[in-house]
Amino acid sequence: MLVKTVTTVVTTDSTGKPVDAIPVRNAVAGETDAAGRPVTAIPVTEDPSGLPVRVVAGKAAQNSAGQWVDTLPISGGVPAPTQRQLVASFCAEPNLAPTLMAAGGSYTANQIRNGHVVGPANVRDVKIHDIQIRINSGGGAEVSSPSATSIWKRALEQGATTTPATYDAGAISKDMLAGGKIVTDIIPVPGNVLAAGSSIFTRATRTVKNASTGVFDPALDNINGMNMNGPSSQGFRTVGGSQVNGNGAMNASGSGGGNTCWPWMISGIPDVPMAAGRVVGDSIAQYLNDTNTSTTGGYIKRALNNVNGVVMPWMFCALDANKMQNNTPALAPLQWTDINYLTWLMMQLSTNDVAASRSLAQMKADFIACSTLTKTTIGPYGLPVLMLASCCLNRGTFTGAMNTVKSDYNTWLLAGADGYCDGAYDGRPYQGDPATYSDTIHPTVQAHIDMSGPLATFLTPFLDPYYRPPGYVSLV
């Protein structure tokens, strides 16, 4: 968005028609408008007196004085978005071990309600995406689990209005197999619009059946879930009917615990360009030892929920003990799908790789594999998706050799990783002394807070989906 100042000075355009003089200047790096949105620089030229002007063409219109003028578009030439993308927060890959549907009772259905915040744009043509994979604890291996077929019903809640979702042009539910993904039809929310910055809720009722026989057997069939908390997060197992099309908090009376499950994605088409990202991380990215709430949840979520005053749409693939070694596109192919719905991806994994005595060469190779797929994927604005990184934090359990690998890896990232890293955030200056942590590994609440502000500042330029950082290297 171009910053302009309209004066009362009258001049004439190239055809001699009177116009209001509009001084135009290029934006500087990091500049925002009055609403806090990034300003996009546009080419300018000079008139004969040396005043910067915009060369424009347009239809005639009248100004406030009734004079006929040439219309002046001030969008900087950025086209309106047309491609589907991630549009809201609190989306993720499941990361809990499977739970028997009937465990602890005769439960037959899983009721789910989760809050999300729409990014800084109005959004149309909304869909909800779900996935049946999970990150396996103890290293992060991707698992097509649970094996039981899950049957999903979805709805979207806005204030006092809940809009049921359908699948495949009208079906009220859809089966999802192990390793599968499903997506709703466009959900006909009022006006076909989710307002910028608004709070919404995704609702679901999930049942299960045996993948081979098709028999409903809650005593044998599992559901997956999520161990991170979102806004008004609910997930429990019940006997009886669906609550998917209700409104407000679900009725948990007589229910069994778990599981909630965030959507893999909420997608739509924004009315103005909007960034969106995915974080691949470990327990520190996930939240440990911060509090696990919708307003805290670790330094990365804290930052993403307040980047220059707005929520940047985000999704997570994170779990404790996660390693980059197990999260490359070759070993976790499903996790690396739908990158074309994003404008950036951040790799936070590294500390558990270093702690496992992996070499610098091995870590570089894994990062390059992840970056190559990311940077050769075209995002929703016709540009390659950016590959970002969060540097490996200091850790009390690292040996001297491990610290050397950590330092060399971070130096490589901060220098651009031979063109494979489009921006690296270094949280070490803000993490405090690991000796003060309960285990010398996981940052304290205060350390998460201290790292979140600088990360939000680092991410601010990336609010503009057209932003390319200095020294950007394209792989396409």
C-alpha atoms as one frame of an Amber mdcrd trajectory, in Angstrom:
protein
   0.000   0.000   0.000   1.426   3.404  -1.061   1.642   6.268   1.416   0.388
   9.536  -0.117  -0.232  13.074   1.009  -2.952  15.031  -0.818  -2.563  18.809
  -0.804  -4.850  21.596  -1.976  -2.355  22.744  -4.608  -3.843  22.501  -8.091
  -1.809  21.639 -11.158  -2.619  20.090 -14.546  -2.065  16.651 -15.981  -0.477
  15.857 -19.333  -3.710  16.707 -21.165  -4.106  20.060 -19.433  -6.876  19.000
 -17.060  -6.636  20.434 -13.510  -5.685  17.921 -10.801  -4.813  17.947  -7.126
  -1.052  17.688  -6.673  -0.163  14.417  -4.922   3.446  14.228  -3.763   4.620
  10.623  -4.049   7.646   9.043  -2.427   9.075   5.572  -2.224   8.547   3.666
   1.022  11.571   2.789   3.110  12.347  -0.716   4.342  10.039  -1.812   7.153
   7.658   1.152   6.804   3.984   0.675   7.626   0.839   2.692   7.010  -1.512
   4.017   9.704  -3.184   0.624  10.008   0.132  -1.110  10.621   0.247  -2.800
   7.212   3.538  -3.057   5.306   4.102  -0.360   2.702   5.177  -1.516  -0.747
   7.644   0.688  -2.585   6.679   1.584  -6.183   8.738   3.111  -8.994   8.498
   6.894  -9.264   9.838   9.424 -11.713  10.299  13.233 -11.562   8.425  16.104
 -13.163  10.364  18.965 -14.777  10.753  20.722 -11.415  12.278  17.645  -9.784
   9.190  16.680  -7.740   8.670  12.884  -7.607   5.470  11.945  -9.423   3.645
   8.780 -10.374   3.070   8.177 -14.065  -0.540   7.041 -14.341  -3.357   6.572
 -16.783  -7.014   6.192 -15.973 -10.561   7.296 -16.516 -11.676  10.810 -15.792
 -13.327  11.591 -12.461 -14.100  14.628 -10.329 -12.072  15.693  -7.303 -13.502
  17.279  -4.147 -13.550  20.695  -5.841 -15.564  19.364  -8.770 -12.604  19.504
 -11.146 -12.159  16.753 -13.706  -9.019  14.710 -13.012  -7.351  11.486 -14.066
  -8.079   8.691 -11.597  -4.973   7.614  -9.700  -4.636   4.022  -8.536  -2.351
   3.917  -5.492  -2.119   0.172  -4.890   1.358   0.040  -6.329   0.161  -2.248
  -9.100  -0.336  -5.299  -6.863  -3.160  -7.459  -8.272  -6.002  -8.682  -6.109
  -5.344 -12.206  -4.780  -6.910 -15.065  -6.726  -5.250 -18.169  -5.261  -6.244
 -20.221  -2.228  -3.951 -19.977   0.811  -3.723 -20.482   4.570  -5.807 -17.692
   6.152  -5.996 -18.251   9.925  -3.975 -19.261  12.980  -3.920 -22.388  15.166
  -3.648 -24.981  12.408  -1.329 -27.975  12.754  -0.330 -31.549  12.091  -1.573
 -33.929  14.841   1.153 -34.946  17.296  -0.416 -37.187  19.960  -0.214 -40.975
  20.093  -3.545 -42.609  19.136  -6.268 -42.984  21.771  -8.938 -45.666  21.757
 -12.265 -44.012  21.068 -14.009 -46.031  23.797 -11.196 -45.913  26.379 -12.612
 -45.373  29.880 -16.230 -45.782  28.818 -18.492 -46.645  25.900 -17.670 -43.532
  23.938 -18.536 -43.483  20.253 -17.891 -39.923  19.078 -15.175 -37.283  19.407
 -16.477 -33.710  19.769 -14.051 -30.901  18.830 -14.163 -27.096  18.991 -11.122
 -24.877  18.405 -10.613 -21.128  18.080  -8.642 -19.359  15.367  -7.916 -15.779
  14.326  -8.239 -14.674  10.708  -5.216 -12.835   9.331  -5.178  -9.111   8.375
  -7.437  -9.453   5.315 -11.073 -10.242   4.633 -11.345 -13.792   3.339 -13.813
 -15.476   0.988 -14.437 -19.056  -0.177 -13.357 -20.657   3.102 -12.553 -24.369
   3.406 -11.359 -26.584   6.291  -8.624 -29.175   5.648  -7.876 -32.225   7.832
  -5.065 -34.789   7.692  -4.600 -38.262   9.188  -0.900 -38.410   9.926   1.070
 -37.551  13.050   4.561 -36.723  14.230   5.859 -39.649  16.277   7.313 -38.802
  19.675  10.999 -39.506  20.237  12.440 -38.117  17.035   9.650 -36.811  14.848
   9.175 -39.598  12.315   6.070 -39.129  10.192   3.478 -41.868  10.751   0.307
 -42.529   8.739  -1.733 -43.027  11.863  -4.146 -43.971  13.266  -4.955 -46.931
  11.030  -8.712 -46.744  11.615 -10.810 -44.813   9.135 -12.148 -41.605  10.665
 -15.462 -40.074   9.606 -15.567 -36.300   9.852 -18.332 -33.728  10.049 -17.269
 -30.070  10.091 -18.805 -26.637  10.697 -17.558 -23.082  11.097 -18.764 -20.843
  13.936 -18.781 -17.018  13.785 -20.353 -15.343  16.779 -23.934 -16.579  17.093
 -23.899 -18.184  13.630 -22.713 -21.720  12.891 -22.493 -22.779   9.243 -22.397
 -26.549   8.515 -19.750 -27.725   6.073 -20.219 -30.314   3.326 -17.876 -32.499
   1.276 -17.799 -33.500  -2.377 -20.556 -31.085  -3.418 -23.006 -31.758  -0.631
 -22.189 -34.809   1.528 -22.543 -34.125   5.277 -19.511 -36.260   6.188 -16.392
 -37.768   4.663 -14.174 -40.756   5.423 -10.453 -40.179   5.913  -7.977 -43.057
   5.682  -4.591 -43.368   7.341  -2.172 -41.081   5.505  -5.054 -39.245   3.881
  -6.302 -35.676   3.649  -9.813 -34.334   3.221 -11.141 -30.854   2.550 -14.634
 -29.412   2.807 -16.552 -27.686   0.064 -16.561 -23.891   0.240 -18.390 -23.166
   3.499 -21.278 -20.724   2.830 -20.637 -18.400   5.764 -22.762 -15.212   5.873
 -21.751 -12.927   3.034 -19.089 -15.471   2.054 -16.640 -13.428   4.139 -14.531
 -13.929   7.243 -13.612 -10.472   8.527  -9.968  -9.519   8.892  -8.706 -10.137
  12.419 -11.925 -11.824  13.517 -12.135 -14.766  15.905 -13.750 -17.898  14.500
 -14.214 -21.485  15.668 -13.932 -24.731  13.765 -16.245 -27.455  15.027 -16.148
 -31.198  14.349 -17.650 -34.516  15.281 -15.471 -37.508  14.486 -16.315 -41.206
  14.572 -14.193 -44.208  13.549 -14.526 -47.549  11.809 -12.196 -50.413  10.973
 -10.302 -49.646   7.784 -10.546 -53.229   6.509 -14.012 -54.386   7.536 -15.828
 -51.076   7.751 -17.245 -52.141  11.113 -17.734 -49.445  13.757 -15.837 -50.705
  16.803 -14.824 -47.877  19.179 -13.253 -50.418  21.518 -10.613 -51.242  18.903
 -10.318 -48.097  16.779  -8.159 -45.064  17.581  -8.227 -41.316  17.065  -5.281
 -38.908  16.884  -4.987 -35.523  18.552  -3.063 -32.416  19.526  -1.183 -31.522
  22.726  -1.165 -27.751  22.165  -3.981 -25.509  23.390  -5.771 -22.987  21.186
  -8.482 -20.428  21.937 -11.363 -22.077  23.823  -9.903 -25.440  22.851 -12.231
 -28.398  23.470 -11.884 -32.069  22.656 -13.621 -34.971  24.378 -15.356 -38.280
  23.690 -19.081 -38.812  24.173 -21.832 -41.367  23.800 -24.445 -40.324  21.307
 -25.121 -37.532  18.885 -23.109 -34.897  17.110 -22.541 -31.387  18.430 -20.898
 -30.166  15.246 -23.704 -27.797  14.252 -24.217 -26.282  17.704 -23.017 -22.874
  18.839 -20.765 -21.860  21.681 -19.001 -24.181  24.090 -19.752 -27.863  23.604
 -21.481 -29.899  26.330 -18.857 -32.140  27.942 -21.197 -33.606  30.568 -20.504
 -37.309  31.074 -17.661 -37.296  28.548 -14.230 -38.871  28.494 -11.031 -36.878
  28.117  -9.367 -36.056  24.773  -8.788 -35.585  22.008  -8.897 -32.217  20.409
  -7.483 -31.965  16.899  -6.694 -28.723  15.091  -7.406 -28.463  11.367  -4.436
 -29.101   9.120  -5.375 -25.821   7.449  -8.124 -23.248   7.053  -7.883 -21.899
   3.527  -9.532 -19.154   1.525  -8.848 -16.223  -0.791  -8.029 -12.871   0.872
  -9.175  -9.544  -0.513  -5.665  -8.065  -0.228  -2.276  -9.806  -0.291  -1.560
 -11.604   2.985   1.373 -13.689   4.182   1.068 -17.135   5.786   3.606 -19.584
   7.149   4.395 -23.027   8.528   6.770 -23.824  11.388   8.548 -27.183  11.622
   9.806 -27.490  15.173  10.531 -29.345  18.394   9.419 -29.026  22.024  10.849
 -25.508  22.361   8.867 -24.325  19.337   5.871 -26.224  20.638   5.869 -24.385
  24.027   8.148 -26.051  26.635   8.669 -24.601  29.284   6.302 -21.746  28.538
   2.664 -22.074  29.570   0.466 -23.982  27.120  -2.317 -21.489  26.432  -3.797
 -19.718  23.423  -1.981 -16.470  24.277   1.390 -17.999  25.201   2.567 -21.347
  23.825   6.246 -20.610  23.214   8.229 -17.801  21.659   7.245 -18.569  18.070
   3.472 -18.608  18.635   3.752 -15.528  20.843   5.468 -13.742  17.959   3.154
 -14.966  15.190   0.102 -13.857  17.133   1.409 -10.287  17.253   3.536  -9.375
  14.245   3.380  -5.598  14.120  -0.038  -5.726  15.791  -1.650  -8.404  13.605
  -1.943 -12.180  13.599  -0.008 -13.711  10.722  -1.791 -16.912   9.611   0.232
 -19.904  10.771   0.357 -23.683  11.089   2.676 -25.951  13.100   4.366 -29.310
  12.615   6.005 -29.704  16.023   6.602 -32.186  18.838   9.058 -32.852  21.636
  12.361 -34.575  20.701  11.739 -33.741  17.029  14.778 -33.797  14.727  15.381
 -32.283  11.308  16.930 -35.627  10.424  13.462 -37.253  10.426  11.584 -34.352
   8.846  13.095 -34.074   5.377  10.784 -34.330   2.350  12.131 -37.834   1.695
  11.205 -39.124   5.162   8.123 -36.992   5.878   6.520 -36.452   2.457   2.995
 -35.743   3.699   4.223 -33.061   6.084   5.712 -31.237   3.095   2.472 -31.107
   1.107   0.388 -27.954   0.570   3.410 -25.647   0.742   1.863 -23.788  -2.188
  -0.720 -22.404   0.294   2.094 -20.549   2.120   4.406 -17.603   1.548   7.128
 -18.806   3.951   8.238 -21.841   5.933  10.425 -21.740   9.048  12.730 -24.590
  10.097  13.293 -24.422  13.865  14.616 -27.975  14.241  18.300 -28.340  15.104
  18.944 -28.664  18.850  18.061 -32.366  19.022  20.142 -33.030  15.913  23.152
 -31.385  17.543  22.485 -33.289  20.793  22.466 -36.540  18.778  26.037 -35.734
  17.627  25.070 -35.204  14.011  27.728 -33.499  11.945  27.588 -30.047  10.423
  27.597 -31.602   6.955  24.601 -33.787   7.813  22.613 -30.848   9.183  23.425
 -28.718   6.165  22.315 -31.508   3.834  18.982 -31.875   5.630  18.322 -28.119
   5.619  19.199 -27.909   1.907  16.783 -30.761   1.128  13.973 -28.985   2.982
  14.842 -25.626   1.453  15.101 -26.941  -2.089  11.532 -28.210  -2.029  10.299
 -25.037  -0.323  12.090 -22.549  -2.561  11.077 -24.358  -5.751   7.399 -24.363
  -4.758   5.376 -21.451  -6.125   3.137 -19.859  -3.521  -0.219 -18.089  -3.880
   1.311 -14.885  -5.319   3.281 -16.437  -8.140   6.571 -16.285  -6.209   8.666
 -19.068  -4.675   7.914 -19.799  -1.024  10.575 -18.347   1.266  12.709 -20.579
   3.509  13.343 -19.137   6.970  15.157 -20.551   9.986  15.341 -20.073  13.733
  18.908 -20.589  14.912  19.864 -23.347  17.324  19.652 -22.019  20.876  22.322
 -22.457  23.509  21.854 -25.613  25.592  23.473 -26.652  28.848  23.913 -30.288
  27.839  25.978 -29.606  24.710  29.589 -30.801  24.775  32.417 -28.720  23.354
  32.168 -30.507  20.003  28.395 -30.026  19.933  28.765 -26.321  20.650  31.123
 -26.066  17.698  28.560 -27.671  15.396  25.821 -25.430  16.820  27.881 -22.273
  16.266  29.006 -23.252  12.770  25.468 -24.201  11.735  24.057 -20.904  13.013
  26.810 -18.933  11.274  25.965 -20.706   8.034  22.246 -19.922   8.393  22.845
 -16.263   9.254  25.086 -15.916   6.198  22.289 -17.171   3.931  23.131 -20.901
   3.911  24.662 -20.684   0.431  21.423 -19.211  -0.894  19.138 -21.761   0.780
  18.059 -19.568   3.718  16.057 -16.402   3.030  16.227 -15.172   6.616  17.418
 -16.508   9.964  16.323 -15.401  13.429  18.921 -15.695  16.191  17.288 -15.983
  19.609  20.519 -16.577  21.533  21.006 -12.940  22.598  17.561 -13.019  24.238
  17.307 -16.548  25.676  19.116 -15.878  28.927  21.432 -18.357  30.657  20.438
 -22.015  30.093  21.854 -22.752  33.550  18.770 -21.003  34.937  16.404 -23.370
  33.084  14.905 -26.295  34.999  16.711 -28.751  32.701  19.247 -26.396  31.005
  17.449 -27.169  27.709  13.975 -25.627  27.640  13.683 -21.840  28.044  11.794
 -20.349  30.966   8.546 -18.453  30.508  10.480 -15.201  30.690  12.980 -16.417
  28.099  10.138 -17.276  25.711   8.721 -13.793  26.248  12.123 -12.172  25.701
  12.699 -14.071  22.451   9.219 -13.435  21.038   9.455  -9.663  20.576  12.644
  -9.712  18.474  11.217 -12.600  16.434   8.074 -10.569  15.713  10.311  -7.713
  14.545  12.274 -10.121  12.349   9.019 -11.375  10.799   7.526  -7.926  10.142
   8.905  -7.503   6.580   7.521 -10.933   5.725   3.972  -9.653   6.322   4.281
  -8.486   2.717   3.975 -11.660   0.612   5.867  -9.949  -2.199   8.866  -9.150
   0.013  12.209 -10.563  -1.084  15.004 -10.022   1.475  18.357  -8.429   0.535
  20.581 -10.937  -1.226  17.627 -13.186  -2.084  18.607 -16.175  -4.202  15.947
 -17.766  -6.404  16.091 -21.504  -7.126  13.564 -21.324  -9.968
